Amino acid sequence: MTENNTTHFGFKKVAVEEKANLVRGVFDSVADQYDLMNDLMSLGIHRIWKRVAVQLSNVREGERVLDLAGGTGDLSLLFAKRVGRQGEVVLADINASMLRNGRDRLIDRGVVGNIRYTQVNAEKLPFSDNSFDCVRIGFGLRNVTDKDAALRSMYRVLKPGGRLIVLEFSHPTDKITEKVYDFYSYNLLPKMGEWIAKDGDSYRYLAESIRMHPKQDELKRMMENAGFERCEYFNMTQGIVAVHRGYKF
């Protein structure tokens, strides 16, 4: 959310025009250790979260998927298997370092033919109206400067009957989980970032950005305001992560 030409970068307020560059700096710094840190931070559970998100997308063979904030390509790989040779996955990210890592990783695994790569800003998607059967953004919406603009842009490029899937860190549903999660996020996570990725500040920002992200019901309302219908969400791991789903009719 923006106010008086400022927005949040973690807990700090910054000028709207500065945020994209600040976020880019975070992911430039962590790109090479991103997959390793994801495994360590979540004890590997992020792989289950991603598979659930793909299942909820109901993507079928021959469809076209936009994988926003696709990073190192985990979800693009899962979608590529689903859409098959007749379908297409567009792995998109605003960050060149992350996109390069994703492309190299998938090419090394022999995934070619039905995936293409493009650097985009989610707020201003450079695709035609009604282009995709599914748009998925994973662990990226909280880093977007204008989330409402991004949701409207995603709605525009979806075909009628298309689905939006938002996979994102969210807000715990009980006080015990919230207290444990807070201790982990503010104390252990930056230390892990410092030891492994040599960048504690970036992981401190990631923890703060999660707290500033809209709660489950608020994000559902934002999706509805952007035009999506039949919006719903599915909490995982006591609400630490949620998958939001909405349809364009």
URGIMO-V657048 format. One record per backbone hydrogen bond with DSSP energy under -1.0 kcal/mol. NH is the residue of the N-H (numbers start at 1). CO is the residue of the C=O. Records with the same first field share a line. If there is no record, write none. Layout:
NH=CO / CO
//
This chain:
3=6
6=3
7=14
9=12
12=9
14=7
16=5
18=15
22=18
23=19
24=20
25=21
26=22
27=23
28=24
29=25
30=26
31=27
34=31
37=33
38=34
39=35
40=36
41=37
42=38
44=39
45=42
47=44
49=45
50=46
51=47
52=48
53=49
54=50
55=51
56=52
58=55
62=83
63=60
65=88
66=134
67=90
68=136
70=92
73=70
77=73
78=74
79=75
80=76
81=77
82=78
83=79
84=80
88=63
89=114
90=65
91=116
92=67
93=118
99=95
100=96
101=97
102=98
103=99
104=100
105=101
106=102
107=103
108=104
109=105
110=107
111=106
112=110
116=89
118=91
124=121
130=156
131=157
132=157
133=64
134=64
135=163
136=66
137=165
138=68
139=167
143=140
144=141
150=146
151=147
152=148
153=149
154=150
155=151
156=152
157=153
159=132
161=248
162=159
163=133
164=246
165=135
166=244
167=137
168=242
170=240
173=238
178=174
179=175
180=176
181=177
182=178
183=179
184=180
185=181
186=182
187=183
189=184
192=188
193=189
194=190
195=191
196=192
199=193
203=199
204=200
205=201
206=202
207=203
208=204
209=205
210=206
211=207
212=208
219=215
220=216
221=217
222=218
223=219
224=220
225=221
226=222
227=224
228=223
229=247
232=245
234=243
236=241
240=237
241=236
242=168
243=234
244=166
245=232
246=164
247=229
248=162
//
